[in-house]
Amino acid sequence: MIISREKLKRPESYQEVFLILGEQGILPGNFAIKFAPSAGFRNRLVHMYAKIDIEKLHYYLQNNIGDIEQFSKYISQYLIKRR
């Protein structure tokens, strides 16, 4: 939604969404690069492209929830500034 609203480059993939947001300073660049692979994780969960390994899912959520929270914080900060 941010990319569309700001008329930024159209992403070719979900992963590229994060990279574009990083390029534009909406997300810190290093964080965008680190977080971009999570798009593949989302696709597997939503579309069941691959059999979900419950142990891997549990591990990911236990060890990466901070990244999700940080992403939410960055987006919230951006939206507050854009009011």
N, C-alpha and C positions, 0 to 999 in steps of 0.2 A: 504494500500500500504506500509506503514511504517513497519507494522508487518511482511509482506511478505519479504520485502527487508532486514530486520534485522534478518530474520529467527527466529522470536519469536514464542512462544506458539500460536497455532491456536485457535482463539476464537470460542466458541460454540454459541455465540449470538452477535448481534450488541452492546448490552450493555457491554459485556465483552471486546470489543475492547478498550473502554476507560479505563477499569480497568487494562488491560495489559499495556497500554501506561503509566498508573500511576505507576504500579509496576516497570517498566523499567526506570522511571525518565524522560520520554519524556513529560509527563504531571505531574504537582505536584500531589501527592497522594490524598490530600484532594479535589482538584479540580476534579480529575478523578471520585471520589466517588460521588461528588455532580452532576457532569455533565452526568454520565452514564445513568440515567433514561431518558434523552432526546432522546435516541435511540428509545424508545417506541413511543415517540411523532413523530419522523421522520417516523417510520413505518406506523403510522395511516395516516399521510399526504400522503405519497407516495403510499401506497397500499390500502388506504381507508378501513382498517380493521374495523373501527368503524365509525359511522356517526360523521362527524366533527361538533363540536359546535363552530360556528363562534365567539361567545363571549369569549369562553375559548381560542381560537386561538389568538384573539386580545389581551387578557390579557397576555397570555404567551409571545407574541412578544413584548409587551410594557414593561413587567417586567423582562424579561430574555435575552434581546438582548445583554446585557453586557457579559453574559456567552458565547454566541456565538462568540462575538468579542474577548474575552479572550482566547477561544479555538484556534481561528485563530492565535492569537499572539504567543501562546505557540508552535504551529506547525511551524509557520514561523521561530521562533527562533531556533527550532530544525533543520530545513532544512538548515538554514544559517550555523550552526555549522558543519553540515555533509558535506559541500562542499569540 
